[in-house]
Amino acid sequence: MSFSREKFKLSVIVPCYNEQDVIGITYDRLLAVLENNRYDYEVLFIDDGSRDNTVSILEAKSEKNKDVLILSFSRNFGHQPAVSAGLSECTGDLAIIIDADLQDPPELFPEIIQTYFDSNCNVVYCVRKNREGVGFFKKMGYHFFYRMVNYMSDVELPLDSGDFRLLDRDVIDAYKKFGEKNKYVRGIIAWMGFKQVPFYYNRPGRAEGETKYSIKKLLALASTGMFYFSKKPLKLALSLGIIALTIGMILSAKVFYEKFTGNLDEVPGWASTILTMILFGGVQLITIGVLGEYLGNIFDEVRNRPEYIIRKRKK
């Protein structure tokens, strides 16, 4: 560690997408925390192709602040590429990733930084004790999501923890060496190792606006976490195939036994035939689907397209 508790530079990475209702409040609260604590800081707002006034509001507010950098993507590439862009561009000794919706309060920065130095760690990942303003079914969905991804992944991921976290320069530099285009940030950071400690907090509801993480995007994130970090889906498909083969062999043995003992109906039962076809057909489709996901990921990597395109840079 080439910096001390008293003297370090903090980079704050803020992915944004259509956040005009809240981005002004977010900017004010972030800057108040950073300046009140007298941090040497930079703030990187990564605009993920917003179609509203998010960028113009940020440009107006940051016009005289040289410590604020606004990176605007050429289109909507997604939350994870926005985080990657921030980690690639930041220059601080420490970096905190935080969403623009204020569900992760910037006022927690001093406590998170204190945890980092007290624990002598490399990563402080923030764990939600509860979620305000989220309905029962959505809470259950998040609960199931994190545990499913964790079960299917070869890497143990912290439960109920998003991208809100602090990283030091060792982790940031290691992250920048990863060449895959479809990154799952929290999965990569967990895979790296280093010393990682939790920080527990209560997550409030959004200050304004609506969540940008739809069910579709959440499922896409789960898919990336499973198929990029684990071979378990392939093993699961193999297991289903073995189970189906075993059932098929048992049914075949039953048919041969009944044939030789004379107990086989003159007209074979259609129910067992249909059920067997459905079983084997389902297993085949699952296996083909799993293989298709892996082949699709390989195709994306082989094309070697950029993870994101920066249209405009303003400081």
C-alpha positions as CSV (number, residue, x, y, z in Angstrom):
1,M,0.0,0.0,0.0
2,S,1.6,3.2,-1.2
3,F,-0.8,5.5,0.6
4,S,-2.0,6.2,4.2
5,R,-5.2,6.7,6.1
6,E,-4.4,10.4,6.2
7,K,-3.5,10.9,2.5
8,F,-5.1,9.0,-0.3
9,K,-7.1,9.8,-3.5
10,L,-10.6,8.5,-3.8
11,S,-12.3,7.8,-7.1
12,V,-16.1,7.5,-7.1
13,I,-17.6,5.6,-10.1
14,V,-21.3,6.4,-10.8
15,P,-23.0,4.5,-13.7
16,C,-26.0,6.5,-14.9
17,Y,-28.9,5.7,-17.3
18,N,-31.9,8.0,-17.7
19,E,-31.6,9.4,-14.2
20,Q,-32.7,13.0,-14.8
21,D,-35.1,12.9,-11.9
22,V,-32.4,12.1,-9.3
23,I,-29.0,12.9,-10.8
24,G,-28.9,16.5,-9.5
25,I,-29.6,15.3,-5.9
26,T,-27.0,12.6,-6.3
27,Y,-24.4,15.1,-7.5
28,D,-25.0,17.4,-4.6
29,R,-25.0,14.6,-1.9
30,L,-21.8,13.1,-3.4
31,L,-19.9,16.3,-3.5
32,A,-21.1,17.3,0.0
33,V,-19.7,14.0,1.4
34,L,-16.4,14.3,-0.4
35,E,-15.8,17.9,0.4
36,N,-17.0,17.8,4.0
37,N,-14.6,15.0,4.6
38,R,-11.8,16.8,2.7
39,Y,-11.0,13.9,0.5
40,D,-8.7,14.2,-2.4
41,Y,-11.2,12.9,-4.9
42,E,-12.4,12.5,-8.5
43,V,-16.0,11.6,-9.5
44,L,-16.6,9.6,-12.7
45,F,-20.1,9.7,-14.0
46,I,-20.5,7.1,-16.7
47,D,-23.5,7.9,-18.8
48,D,-24.8,4.6,-20.3
49,G,-26.5,6.2,-23.4
50,S,-29.2,8.1,-21.5
51,R,-32.0,9.5,-23.7
52,D,-33.1,12.2,-21.2
53,N,-31.4,15.2,-19.7
54,T,-29.0,13.3,-17.4
55,V,-25.9,14.5,-19.2
56,S,-26.9,18.1,-19.6
57,I,-27.8,18.3,-15.9
58,L,-24.4,16.8,-15.0
59,E,-22.5,19.1,-17.4
60,A,-24.3,22.2,-15.9
61,K,-23.5,21.2,-12.3
62,S,-19.9,20.2,-12.9
63,E,-19.0,23.1,-15.2
64,K,-16.5,24.6,-12.7
65,N,-15.4,21.4,-11.0
66,K,-12.2,19.9,-12.6
67,D,-12.5,16.8,-10.3
68,V,-15.6,15.6,-12.1
69,L,-15.3,13.6,-15.3
70,I,-18.4,12.7,-17.5
71,L,-18.0,9.8,-19.9
72,S,-20.9,9.4,-22.3
73,F,-21.4,6.1,-24.2
74,S,-22.5,6.1,-27.8
75,R,-25.5,4.0,-26.8
76,N,-26.8,1.9,-24.0
77,F,-24.2,-0.9,-23.4
78,G,-25.3,-1.8,-19.9
79,H,-24.5,-1.3,-16.2
80,Q,-21.5,-3.7,-16.1
81,P,-19.7,-2.1,-19.0
82,A,-20.3,1.3,-17.4
83,V,-18.6,0.0,-14.2
84,S,-15.7,-1.4,-16.3
85,A,-15.3,2.0,-18.0
86,G,-15.1,3.7,-14.6
87,L,-12.5,1.2,-13.3
88,S,-10.4,1.6,-16.5
89,E,-10.4,5.4,-16.3
90,C,-10.1,6.1,-12.5
91,T,-6.8,7.2,-11.0
92,G,-7.5,7.0,-7.3
93,D,-5.8,4.9,-4.7
94,L,-9.2,3.7,-3.7
95,A,-12.4,3.5,-5.7
96,I,-16.0,3.2,-4.6
97,I,-18.7,2.0,-7.1
98,I,-22.1,3.5,-6.4
99,D,-25.4,3.7,-8.4
100,A,-26.9,7.0,-9.2
101,D,-30.3,6.3,-7.6
102,L,-29.2,7.0,-4.0
103,Q,-30.3,3.6,-2.7
104,D,-26.7,3.2,-1.7
105,P,-26.2,6.3,0.5
106,P,-22.9,8.2,-0.2
107,E,-23.0,9.3,3.5
108,L,-21.7,5.8,4.3
109,F,-18.3,6.5,2.5
110,P,-16.5,7.5,5.7
111,E,-17.6,4.3,7.5
112,I,-16.7,2.1,4.5
113,I,-13.2,3.7,4.2
114,Q,-12.8,3.3,8.0
115,T,-13.6,-0.4,7.6
116,Y,-11.0,-0.7,4.8
117,F,-8.2,0.7,6.9
118,D,-9.2,-1.1,10.1
119,S,-9.4,-4.5,8.4
120,N,-6.3,-4.0,6.3
121,C,-8.1,-5.5,3.4
122,N,-8.4,-4.9,-0.4
123,V,-12.2,-5.0,-0.9
124,V,-15.1,-3.8,1.2
125,Y,-18.3,-5.2,-0.3
126,C,-21.6,-3.7,1.0
127,V,-24.3,-6.2,2.1
128,R,-27.9,-5.1,2.3
129,K,-29.5,-6.0,5.6
130,N,-32.9,-5.0,4.3
131,R,-34.5,-3.2,1.3
132,E,-36.9,-0.4,1.9
133,G,-39.6,0.3,-0.7
134,V,-39.4,-3.2,-2.3
135,G,-42.5,-5.4,-2.3
136,F,-42.5,-8.9,-0.9
137,F,-42.4,-10.7,-4.2
138,K,-39.6,-8.6,-5.5
139,K,-37.6,-9.2,-2.3
140,M,-38.2,-12.9,-2.7
141,G,-37.0,-12.6,-6.3
142,Y,-33.8,-10.9,-5.3
143,H,-33.3,-13.5,-2.5
144,F,-33.7,-16.3,-5.0
145,F,-31.5,-14.6,-7.6
146,Y,-28.5,-14.2,-5.4
147,R,-28.7,-17.8,-4.1
148,M,-29.3,-19.3,-7.5
149,V,-26.3,-17.5,-9.0
150,N,-24.1,-18.4,-6.0
151,Y,-25.1,-22.1,-6.3
152,M,-24.5,-22.3,-10.0
153,S,-21.2,-20.4,-9.9
154,D,-17.8,-22.0,-9.2
155,V,-16.9,-18.9,-7.2
156,E,-18.5,-18.1,-3.9
157,L,-20.2,-14.7,-4.3
158,P,-21.3,-12.6,-1.3
159,L,-25.0,-13.0,-0.8
160,D,-27.2,-9.8,-1.0
161,S,-24.3,-7.8,-2.2
162,G,-24.4,-5.7,-5.4
163,D,-21.7,-3.6,-7.0
164,F,-21.6,-1.0,-4.2
165,R,-18.2,-1.6,-2.8
166,L,-14.7,-0.2,-2.2
167,L,-11.7,-1.5,-4.1
168,D,-8.0,-0.6,-3.7
169,R,-5.5,0.0,-6.4
170,D,-4.2,-3.6,-6.4
171,V,-7.7,-4.9,-7.2
172,I,-8.4,-2.2,-9.8
173,D,-5.1,-2.9,-11.6
174,A,-5.8,-6.7,-11.5
175,Y,-9.4,-6.1,-12.9
176,K,-8.0,-4.2,-15.9
177,K,-6.1,-7.3,-17.0
178,F,-9.3,-9.2,-17.7
179,G,-9.9,-9.3,-21.4
180,E,-13.4,-10.8,-21.7
181,K,-16.1,-8.4,-23.1
182,N,-19.1,-9.6,-21.2
183,K,-17.9,-8.9,-17.6
184,Y,-19.7,-9.8,-14.4
185,V,-18.0,-7.3,-12.1
186,R,-18.8,-8.7,-8.7
187,G,-18.0,-12.2,-10.0
188,I,-14.6,-11.2,-11.3
189,I,-13.8,-9.4,-8.1
190,A,-14.8,-12.5,-6.0
191,W,-12.8,-14.7,-8.3
192,M,-9.6,-12.6,-7.8
193,G,-9.3,-13.5,-4.2
194,F,-7.4,-10.8,-2.1
195,K,-8.8,-10.0,1.3
196,Q,-12.5,-9.0,1.1
197,V,-14.6,-8.0,4.1
198,P,-18.4,-7.2,4.4
199,F,-20.0,-3.9,5.4
200,Y,-23.6,-4.2,6.4
201,Y,-26.1,-1.4,5.8
202,N,-29.9,-0.7,5.4
203,R,-30.8,0.1,1.9
204,P,-33.4,2.9,1.5
205,G,-35.8,3.2,-1.5
206,R,-35.0,5.2,-4.6
207,A,-34.9,9.0,-4.0
208,E,-36.7,9.6,-7.3
209,G,-37.6,7.9,-10.6
210,E,-37.9,4.2,-11.3
211,T,-35.5,1.3,-11.2
212,K,-33.6,0.6,-14.4
213,Y,-33.0,-3.0,-13.5
214,S,-36.0,-4.8,-15.1
215,I,-36.6,-8.5,-14.7
216,K,-35.2,-9.0,-18.2
217,K,-31.9,-7.3,-17.2
218,L,-31.8,-9.2,-13.9
219,L,-32.1,-12.5,-15.8
220,A,-29.5,-11.4,-18.2
221,L,-27.1,-10.6,-15.3
222,A,-27.9,-14.0,-13.8
223,S,-27.1,-15.7,-17.1
224,T,-23.8,-13.9,-17.3
225,G,-22.9,-14.9,-13.8
226,M,-23.8,-18.6,-14.4
227,F,-22.4,-19.2,-17.9
228,Y,-19.2,-17.1,-17.5
229,F,-18.2,-18.3,-14.1
230,S,-19.2,-21.9,-14.0
231,K,-19.4,-25.2,-15.8
232,K,-22.2,-26.4,-13.5
233,P,-24.9,-25.9,-16.1
234,L,-23.0,-28.3,-18.4
235,K,-22.7,-30.8,-15.5
236,L,-26.4,-30.3,-14.8
237,A,-27.3,-31.1,-18.4
238,L,-25.1,-34.2,-18.3
239,S,-26.7,-35.3,-15.0
240,L,-30.2,-34.9,-16.6
241,G,-29.1,-36.9,-19.5
242,I,-27.8,-39.7,-17.3
243,I,-31.1,-39.6,-15.3
244,A,-33.1,-39.8,-18.5
245,L,-31.0,-42.7,-19.8
246,T,-31.5,-44.5,-16.5
247,I,-35.3,-44.1,-16.6
248,G,-35.3,-45.2,-20.3
249,M,-33.3,-48.4,-19.4
250,I,-35.7,-49.2,-16.6
251,L,-38.7,-48.7,-18.8
252,S,-37.1,-50.9,-21.5
253,A,-36.4,-53.6,-19.0
254,K,-40.0,-53.4,-17.8
255,V,-41.3,-53.8,-21.4
256,F,-39.0,-56.8,-22.1
257,Y,-40.0,-58.5,-18.8
258,E,-43.7,-58.1,-19.6
259,K,-43.1,-59.3,-23.2
260,F,-41.5,-62.5,-22.0
261,T,-43.9,-63.2,-19.2
262,G,-46.9,-62.6,-21.4
263,N,-48.2,-59.7,-19.4
264,L,-47.6,-57.0,-22.1
265,D,-50.8,-55.5,-23.4
266,E,-51.7,-56.3,-27.0
267,V,-51.9,-52.6,-27.6
268,P,-49.0,-50.9,-25.8
269,G,-50.0,-48.1,-23.5
270,W,-49.7,-44.7,-25.1
271,A,-49.2,-42.8,-21.7
272,S,-45.8,-44.3,-21.0
273,T,-44.7,-43.7,-24.6
274,I,-45.8,-40.0,-24.5
275,L,-44.2,-39.4,-21.1
276,T,-41.0,-41.0,-22.2
277,M,-40.9,-38.8,-25.3
278,I,-41.6,-35.7,-23.3
279,L,-38.9,-36.6,-20.8
280,F,-36.2,-37.3,-23.3
281,G,-37.2,-34.4,-25.5
282,G,-37.1,-32.0,-22.5
283,V,-33.6,-33.2,-21.5
284,Q,-32.4,-32.8,-25.1
285,L,-33.8,-29.2,-25.4
286,I,-32.2,-28.3,-22.0
287,T,-28.9,-29.6,-23.1
288,I,-29.0,-27.9,-26.5
289,G,-30.0,-24.6,-24.7
290,V,-27.1,-24.8,-22.3
291,L,-24.6,-25.6,-25.1
292,G,-26.1,-22.7,-27.1
293,E,-25.5,-20.3,-24.2
294,Y,-21.8,-21.3,-24.0
295,L,-21.4,-21.2,-27.7
296,G,-23.0,-17.7,-27.8
297,N,-20.5,-16.5,-25.2
298,I,-17.6,-17.9,-27.1
299,F,-19.0,-16.2,-30.3
300,D,-19.1,-12.9,-28.4
301,E,-15.5,-13.2,-27.2
302,V,-14.2,-14.3,-30.6
303,R,-15.7,-11.3,-32.4
304,N,-13.6,-9.2,-30.0
305,R,-15.8,-6.2,-30.2
306,P,-15.2,-3.4,-27.7
307,E,-17.0,-3.6,-24.4
308,Y,-18.2,-0.1,-24.8
309,I,-17.7,3.0,-27.0
310,I,-17.1,6.4,-25.4
311,R,-18.9,9.1,-27.5
312,K,-17.9,12.1,-25.4
313,R,-15.6,12.9,-22.6
314,K,-16.1,16.1,-20.5
315,K,-14.1,17.3,-17.6
